[in-house]
Amino acid sequence: MVRRGSGEPKRLSEVLGELAGSSGFGRVLASAEWETAWRRVVGSEIASQTAVRLPRAGRLEVVVTHPVLLQELSFRKEELLAGLRRELPHQKLSDLRFRLGVVD
């Protein structure tokens, strides 16, 4: 691809970055990254009963299928935050929010 007006070719990294941003692929990759980290921190059994949503303003929302599990996760909040920070040190995570809901 060529930059408009400059006549110079674009770097491949620029083109791929634009493509990822415009197609929504970047959000898909970010979502998969968070889901993988969550599964590593809580284990497969709990991960199958929860769903993570992309963080907003440093807060990761976790949808939980059962009130008892929600309470358990709330008690373990600091431990879970520490685990997620270890898994994804390049991400800014300041809080976890748990809510009841349906998990796909």
Secondary structure as UniProt FT lines:
FT   TURN            4..6
FT   HELIX           12..23
FT   HELIX           25..42
FT   HELIX           44..47
FT   TURN            48..49
FT   STRAND          50..56
FT   TURN            57..58
FT   STRAND          59..64
FT   HELIX           67..75
FT   HELIX           77..87
FT   TURN            89..90
FT   STRAND          95..100
//
